[in-house]
Amino acid sequence: MPGMPAPAGDERQTLINFLAFQQDAFAAVAHGLTDEQARSTPSVSALSVGGLIKHVTAVQEGWVKRAVTAPDFPPRDTRPMAEQMAEHEDQLTMRDDEKLGDLLAALREQNAATLKAFAELDLDTLVPIPHDVPWFPADIDHWTVRWVGMHIIEELSRHAGHADIIRESIDRATMYELLAAEEEWPETEFIKRWRPAAQ
């Protein structure tokens, strides 16, 4: 992954490049972490790197489902609200029985599905807005697939920032040195690859 999204000649490819760039941030921020570190919550937040990876996997899946089923609504979740909320809480937590490698594999699979959807869907398709969700707008009835793509970028970038702070709280590692290590960039005077402290 480069340090910036690649330029593109049209709107669709620009959207895809920015999506891919934000998706890739989570592999970089997890670079070199043990399962225990990925599960840890070293900042004031209750979030962990592993929990954020689970969350952005689920967030992408939910929004892509809305885009793919448009102009219809996706099938309604008929489970009791308590069960739905328990699943949401689980999506924000890396459990003791979960492995970072497995969470990253699930994220990579969802990342590919997200990029495929936005490569194929009509960006102008109307995506209906449910009016029973209090944080969704009540004064409009539709987004577009284009808007959904931009919203996924917003979600990913917000949570990549959360993950950056959590990672820095674990071992003081920052994004560019992690990127340099993950991508094996040549080292310069101002960018060195992240290495475990023991080395």
C-alpha distance (Angstrom), angle and dihedral (degrees) to the residues before:
residue distance angle dihedral
M1 . . .
P2 3.81 . .
G3 3.78 122.8 .
M4 3.82 91.2 -104.9
P5 3.81 136.3 26.8
A6 3.80 113.4 -87.7
P7 3.82 116.5 -106.6
A8 3.80 116.3 -109.1
G9 3.77 137.4 -161.6
D10 3.80 98.5 -130.4
E11 3.78 142.9 31.2
R12 3.80 97.4 -103.1
Q13 3.79 95.3 51.7
T14 3.80 90.5 45.3
L15 3.80 89.5 54.2
I16 3.80 91.4 48.0
N17 3.81 93.2 47.4
F18 3.80 92.6 51.5
L19 3.81 91.1 46.0
A20 3.80 91.3 51.1
F21 3.79 92.1 47.3
Q22 3.80 93.2 53.8
Q23 3.81 91.5 43.5
D24 3.80 91.1 54.1
A25 3.81 92.4 54.4
F26 3.81 90.1 77.7
A27 3.81 94.8 58.1
A28 3.80 88.7 50.5
V29 3.79 95.3 47.8
A30 3.82 90.2 50.4
H31 3.82 93.4 47.9
G32 3.79 111.3 131.7
L33 3.82 96.6 0.5
T34 3.77 122.3 138.4
D35 3.80 119.7 -135.6
E36 3.80 88.8 -104.3
Q37 3.80 92.8 52.5
A38 3.81 92.0 45.9
R39 3.81 88.6 52.5
S40 3.82 94.6 47.1
T41 3.81 125.1 104.5
P42 3.82 103.1 -152.9
S43 3.81 97.9 159.4
V44 3.79 131.2 66.2
S45 3.81 87.1 -90.5
A46 3.80 122.9 88.5
L47 3.82 87.8 -136.0
S48 3.80 125.2 107.0
V49 3.80 131.4 -164.7
G50 3.81 89.5 -110.2
G51 3.79 92.3 48.3
L52 3.79 91.2 50.8
I53 3.80 90.9 50.4
K54 3.82 89.1 53.5
H55 3.79 90.8 46.4
V56 3.81 97.4 51.0
T57 3.80 89.2 46.9
A58 3.82 90.1 55.5
V59 3.82 93.8 41.0
Q60 3.78 91.8 54.9
E61 3.79 91.9 46.1
G62 3.81 92.2 52.1
W63 3.79 96.0 47.6
V64 3.81 94.0 43.2
K65 3.80 88.4 52.4
R66 3.82 88.6 54.7
A67 3.81 91.2 49.4
V68 3.81 95.2 45.6
T69 3.81 94.7 48.8
A70 3.83 94.0 45.5
P71 2.94 135.5 153.0
D72 3.80 80.7 36.3
F73 3.78 126.5 56.9
P74 3.82 116.8 -103.8
P75 3.81 114.5 -107.0
R76 3.79 110.0 -68.5
D77 3.80 117.8 -108.0
T78 3.80 102.6 -121.5
R79 3.80 96.8 -178.3
P80 3.82 118.5 117.6
M81 3.82 112.0 -84.4
A82 3.81 91.2 -117.4
E83 3.81 89.4 59.5
Q84 3.80 92.4 47.4
M85 3.82 91.7 49.5
A86 3.81 91.4 48.2
E87 3.79 89.3 54.3
H88 3.81 90.4 49.0
E89 3.80 91.0 52.0
D90 3.80 90.5 48.5
Q91 3.81 89.5 53.1
L92 3.82 88.8 61.3
T93 3.80 96.0 49.9
M94 3.78 132.7 68.9
R95 3.79 103.2 -141.8
D96 3.81 124.2 -144.1
D97 3.82 90.1 -108.8
E98 3.82 93.9 54.7
K99 3.81 127.0 93.3
L100 3.79 124.7 -146.6
G101 3.80 91.3 -133.9
D102 3.81 90.9 57.0
L103 3.81 92.4 48.1
L104 3.80 91.0 50.2
A105 3.81 90.9 48.6
A106 3.82 90.4 52.9
L107 3.80 89.6 48.1
R108 3.82 92.2 50.8
E109 3.81 90.0 51.0
Q110 3.80 92.0 50.2
N111 3.81 91.9 44.0
A112 3.81 89.3 57.0
A113 3.82 91.7 48.0
T114 3.81 90.7 49.8
L115 3.80 93.5 50.8
K116 3.82 91.2 45.9
A117 3.79 91.2 52.6
F118 3.79 93.9 51.4
A119 3.79 91.2 45.3
E120 3.81 90.4 57.0
L121 3.83 109.5 28.9
D122 3.79 124.9 92.1
L123 3.81 102.6 -108.0
D124 3.81 90.9 -148.1
T125 3.82 95.4 57.3
L126 3.80 110.7 123.5
V127 3.80 115.3 -116.5
P128 3.82 111.4 -157.3
I129 3.79 118.2 -125.6
P130 3.82 116.6 -135.9
H131 3.77 109.8 -132.0
D132 3.80 95.4 -156.5
V133 3.82 92.2 74.7
P134 3.82 108.7 88.3
W135 3.82 96.4 -149.6
F136 3.82 93.9 51.6
P137 3.83 116.5 89.4
A138 3.78 116.0 -92.5
D139 3.81 96.4 -162.6
I140 3.83 98.8 64.4
D141 3.78 131.1 51.1
H142 3.80 103.4 -156.4
W143 3.77 145.7 36.2
T144 3.80 121.0 -168.8
V145 3.79 128.9 -118.8
R146 3.82 85.3 -110.2
W147 3.82 90.0 57.8
V148 3.81 90.3 48.6
G149 3.81 90.1 54.6
M150 3.79 91.1 51.0
H151 3.80 90.6 47.2
I152 3.81 91.2 53.3
I153 3.81 88.2 52.7
E154 3.81 88.3 51.3
E155 3.81 92.1 50.0
L156 3.79 93.4 46.9
S157 3.80 94.3 47.2
R158 3.80 93.2 48.0
H159 3.79 91.8 51.0
A160 3.80 93.8 42.0
G161 3.80 85.8 59.2
H162 3.80 90.2 51.0
A163 3.80 89.4 49.4
D164 3.83 91.7 49.5
I165 3.81 91.5 56.7
I166 3.81 93.1 45.6
R167 3.81 91.8 48.6
E168 3.79 91.8 49.1
S169 3.80 88.2 50.4
I170 3.82 90.1 54.3
D171 3.80 100.1 51.6
R172 3.82 108.2 -16.5
A173 3.81 91.4 -104.1
T174 3.81 114.8 152.0
M175 3.79 131.4 -155.1
Y176 3.79 102.4 -102.1
E177 3.80 95.4 49.2
L178 3.81 88.5 46.7
L179 3.81 90.6 49.4
A180 3.79 89.4 48.6
A181 3.81 89.8 53.4
E182 3.81 95.9 42.0
E183 3.81 92.8 48.3
E184 3.81 96.6 31.9
W185 3.78 93.2 -125.3
P186 3.80 116.5 -173.8
E187 3.79 109.1 -96.7
T188 3.79 121.0 -115.2
E189 3.78 134.8 -178.5
F190 3.80 90.5 -88.3
I191 3.84 102.4 34.7
K192 3.79 123.2 51.4
R193 3.79 125.8 173.9
W194 3.80 115.6 -104.9
R195 3.78 113.1 -104.2
P196 3.81 129.3 -177.9
A197 3.80 111.6 -93.4
A198 3.81 91.2 -116.7
Q199 3.80 89.5 66.3
